[in-house]
């Protein structure tokens, strides 16, 4: 299956379900038009069918490559979450404590050579089944080329130190090159895991792991793909 998908993608025929459905719809409409023309022309109908089919395939390939080139030259996919870490100053942890507070921060980076505007659309995060909504101001921020910014989320209190500190993290970021038009959406999902290691010298270290579940980009609006 992967082999055939690779061949189709190489020659410019979309392989994702959404594009296939759109293509089948267009093919159905084209078939109706071809049928009407064939009935009128008669003996030359098969040439009309062949020409129409070839035109349809070439148009589909052209549209596919237009999208490919646009994505290569635009900022689509150039905003990424680089890491997910707890703030050291917000952990409030001491060696003798059985509970602590944790604030997570995500490092969002611009990998392009163009300034990118972005804003947070949605945040959901939890640890040990506890959650606390993070306020979304709707502010538009700017990321300079090849730089990153830290986005800090609400502190979750009463995290039990002696139990596994695991949770979920979902983030949606709108971005684009115009602060008044953010046509791209980054959806990021991860499962953070925080480990508190107590050292022999009566100190402790807080370590973090974040297993990536999803990092997808899409264009929103009328002409999305």
C-alpha positions in Angstrom: 0.0 0.0 0.0 2.8 2.4 0.9 4.5 1.6 -2.4 1.5 2.6 -4.5 0.9 5.7 -2.4 4.5 6.7 -3.0 4.1 6.3 -6.8 0.8 8.3 -6.8 2.4 11.1 -4.8 5.5 11.1 -7.0 3.4 11.6 -10.2 1.3 14.3 -8.5 -1.9 12.5 -7.6 -3.1 13.2 -4.1 -3.4 10.3 -1.7 -5.1 11.8 1.3 -8.8 11.0 1.9 -10.1 14.6 1.7 -8.4 15.2 -1.7 -9.5 11.9 -3.1 -13.2 12.7 -2.1 -12.9 16.1 -3.8 -11.3 14.5 -6.9 -14.0 11.8 -7.1 -16.7 14.5 -6.9 -15.1 16.5 -9.7 -14.7 13.3 -11.7 -18.4 12.5 -11.3 -19.4 15.9 -12.5 -17.0 15.6 -15.4 -18.5 12.2 -16.3 -21.9 13.7 -16.6 -20.7 16.4 -19.0 -18.8 13.8 -21.0 -21.9 11.7 -21.3 -24.0 14.6 -22.6 -21.3 15.5 -25.1 -20.9 11.9 -26.2 -24.6 11.6 -26.9 -24.4 14.6 -29.2 -21.3 13.7 -31.1 -22.0 10.0 -31.7 -19.2 8.0 -33.3 -16.4 10.4 -32.0 -17.5 10.1 -28.4 -14.6 7.9 -27.3 -12.1 10.6 -28.3 -14.0 13.2 -26.3 -13.9 10.8 -23.3 -10.2 10.2 -23.7 -9.4 13.9 -24.1 -11.5 14.9 -21.1 -9.9 12.2 -18.9 -6.4 13.3 -19.9 -7.3 16.9 -19.2 -8.7 16.0 -15.8 -5.6 14.1 -14.8 -3.3 16.8 -15.9 -5.3 19.5 -14.0 -5.2 17.3 -10.9 -1.4 17.0 -11.2 -1.0 20.7 -11.8 -3.0 21.6 -8.8 -1.0 19.2 -6.6 2.3 20.7 -7.7 1.0 24.2 -7.2 0.2 23.3 -3.6 3.6 21.7 -3.2 5.5 24.7 -4.5 3.4 27.1 -2.5 4.1 25.2 0.7 7.8 25.2 -0.1 7.9 29.0 -0.6 5.5 30.0 2.2 5.7 29.8 6.0 3.4 26.8 6.1 4.7 24.3 8.6 7.5 26.6 9.7 6.2 27.1 13.3 6.9 24.3 15.6 6.8 23.4 19.3 10.5 22.7 20.1 10.1 21.5 23.8 7.7 21.3 26.7 9.3 21.9 30.1 8.3 22.9 33.6 9.5 26.2 34.9 12.1 25.7 37.6 11.1 28.7 39.6 7.4 27.6 39.5 7.9 24.1 40.8 8.0 25.2 44.4 9.7 22.0 45.3 11.8 21.2 48.3 13.3 17.8 49.3 10.9 17.3 52.2 7.8 18.2 50.4 5.1 15.6 49.4 3.4 18.0 47.0 4.5 20.7 44.6 3.1 23.1 42.0 4.1 22.9 38.3 3.9 25.4 35.5 4.6 24.1 32.0 6.1 26.2 29.2 6.3 25.5 25.5 9.1 26.8 23.3 7.6 27.9 20.0 10.1 28.4 17.2 10.0 30.0 13.7 12.1 27.9 11.3 11.6 30.2 8.3 13.6 33.2 7.1 10.5 35.5 7.4 9.0 37.0 10.5 5.8 35.2 11.5 2.9 36.4 13.6 1.1 33.9 15.8 -1.5 33.6 18.5 -2.7 30.8 20.8 -6.1 29.5 19.8 -6.6 26.7 22.3 -4.8 25.2 25.4 -5.6 22.1 27.4 -3.2 20.6 29.9 -3.4 18.3 32.9 -1.1 16.5 35.3 -2.2 13.6 37.6 -5.8 14.2 36.4 -5.7 17.8 37.6 -6.2 20.7 35.2 -6.4 24.5 35.4 -7.5 26.6 32.4 -4.9 28.9 31.0 -6.3 32.3 30.0 -6.2 33.0 26.2 -5.9 36.7 25.6 -6.0 36.6 21.8 -2.9 38.6 21.6 -0.9 38.4 18.4 2.9 37.9 18.9 5.7 38.0 16.4 8.5 35.4 16.0 11.6 36.7 14.3 13.3 34.4 11.8 15.1 31.4 13.4 14.1 32.4 16.9 11.8 31.0 19.6 9.6 32.2 22.4 8.4 30.7 25.6 4.7 30.4 26.2 3.9 29.8 29.9 0.7 28.1 31.0 -1.3 28.1 34.2 0.3 26.5 37.3 -1.2 23.2 38.5 -1.1 22.9 42.3 -1.1 19.9 44.7 0.9 17.6 42.5 1.9 14.5 44.5 5.7 14.0 44.4 5.7 10.3 45.2 3.3 9.4 42.5 3.9 9.3 38.7 3.5 12.8 37.4 2.0 12.3 33.9 -0.6 14.2 32.0 -1.8 15.5 28.6 -1.0 18.7 26.7 -2.9 20.0 23.7 -2.1 23.3 21.9 -3.4 25.0 18.8 -1.5 27.9 17.3 -2.7 30.2 14.5 0.1 31.8 12.4 0.9 33.6 9.2 2.9 36.5 7.8 0.1 39.1 8.3 -0.9 39.9 11.8 -4.5 40.5 10.6 -4.6 37.2 8.7 -3.4 34.0 10.3 -4.4 31.3 7.8 -2.4 28.4 9.2 -3.1 26.2 12.2 -0.6 24.1 14.2 -2.1 21.3 16.3 0.3 19.9 18.9 -0.4 17.1 21.3 2.0 15.5 23.8 2.0 13.5 27.0 4.4 15.1 29.5 6.0 13.1 32.3 7.9 14.8 35.1 10.3 12.8 37.3 11.6 14.1 40.6 14.9 12.5 41.5 16.0 12.9 45.1 19.8 13.0 45.4 21.9 11.7 48.3 23.1 15.2 49.2 19.5 16.1 50.2 18.8 18.0 46.9 16.5 17.1 44.1 16.3 17.3 40.3 13.2 17.7 38.2 13.4 16.0 34.8 10.9 16.1 32.0 9.9 13.8 29.2 7.3 14.6 26.6 6.1 12.0 24.2 4.9 13.6 21.0 1.4 12.4 19.9 0.6 14.9 17.2 2.1 17.8 15.3 0.1 18.7 12.3 -0.3 21.8 10.1 -3.3 22.8 8.0 -4.6 25.8 6.1 -8.0 27.0 7.3 -10.5 28.9 5.3 -12.3 28.5 2.0 -9.3 27.2 0.1 -7.9 24.9 2.7 -6.1 21.7 1.9 
